[in-house]
Amino acid sequence: MLTTIATVLAGLIGAGIIFIGTRVFWAPSAAVGFGIPDTPTEDRVFQAWLSVKGVRDIASGVFVFVLVVAATPQVLGWFMLAAAGIPVGDALIVLRGNGPKAAAYGIHGATAAVMLAISALLLLS
């Protein structure tokens, strides 16, 4: 039962990151929510870099779905554990950029915590 719940939560994380990745192509101004002050969302050069991030987010979400379908819960758990470093890094970037602590901890930190909980459930099952 816990494995099923953790797998569904992993799928939601995958879907969420795919959504975030695709959103940069139709609403680049949404990047402001990442937490970096004075994000130049109207700058075409910034939008190009944001597109790189979007493609990587989409691929990360697809990886989750590939593992949900084709791997054991333990492999998915190890992936989620390793991937939890991404939102931790994002939180550090926001804090280093003097961004809002609410975004660093409430968005990125919370995401990392959920991913760590998912990985624990999958690895201990």
Solvent accessible surface area in square Angstrom, and as a share of the most:
residue,aa,sasa,rsa
1,M,177,0.79
2,L,104,0.52
3,T,37,0.21
4,T,82,0.48
5,I,72,0.36
6,A,0,0.00
7,T,33,0.19
8,V,87,0.50
9,L,64,0.32
10,A,0,0.00
11,G,13,0.13
12,L,113,0.56
13,I,39,0.20
14,G,0,0.00
15,A,46,0.35
16,G,30,0.28
17,I,44,0.23
18,I,43,0.22
19,F,103,0.43
20,I,71,0.36
21,G,0,0.00
22,T,42,0.25
23,R,78,0.28
24,V,18,0.10
25,F,106,0.44
26,W,159,0.56
27,A,28,0.22
28,P,33,0.21
29,S,63,0.41
30,A,29,0.23
31,A,16,0.12
32,V,81,0.47
33,G,48,0.46
34,F,39,0.16
35,G,5,0.05
36,I,66,0.34
37,P,59,0.37
38,D,142,0.74
39,T,22,0.13
40,P,69,0.43
41,T,11,0.07
42,E,142,0.64
43,D,65,0.33
44,R,195,0.71
45,V,100,0.57
46,F,52,0.22
47,Q,48,0.21
48,A,60,0.46
49,W,175,0.61
50,L,12,0.06
51,S,37,0.24
52,V,61,0.35
53,K,65,0.28
54,G,0,0.00
55,V,86,0.50
56,R,165,0.60
57,D,14,0.07
58,I,46,0.24
59,A,40,0.31
60,S,28,0.18
61,G,0,0.00
62,V,69,0.40
63,F,110,0.46
64,V,5,0.03
65,F,78,0.32
66,V,80,0.46
67,L,34,0.17
68,V,49,0.28
69,V,127,0.73
70,A,83,0.64
71,A,34,0.26
72,T,73,0.43
73,P,48,0.30
74,Q,70,0.31
75,V,71,0.41
76,L,3,0.02
77,G,0,0.00
78,W,153,0.54
79,F,50,0.21
80,M,0,0.00
81,L,70,0.35
82,A,78,0.61
83,A,12,0.09
84,A,3,0.02
85,G,44,0.42
86,I,95,0.48
87,P,9,0.06
88,V,69,0.40
89,G,26,0.25
90,D,29,0.15
91,A,10,0.08
92,L,110,0.55
93,I,91,0.46
94,V,0,0.00
95,L,53,0.26
96,R,214,0.78
97,G,34,0.33
98,N,132,0.68
99,G,10,0.09
100,P,71,0.45
101,K,136,0.58
102,A,80,0.62
103,A,10,0.08
104,A,0,0.00
105,Y,127,0.48
106,G,49,0.47
107,I,86,0.44
108,H,14,0.06
109,G,25,0.25
110,A,45,0.35
111,T,47,0.27
112,A,5,0.04
113,A,57,0.45
114,V,65,0.37
115,M,12,0.05
116,L,82,0.41
117,A,54,0.42
118,I,1,0.00
119,S,2,0.01
120,A,44,0.34
121,L,55,0.27
122,L,0,0.00
123,L,46,0.23
124,L,153,0.76
125,S,71,0.46
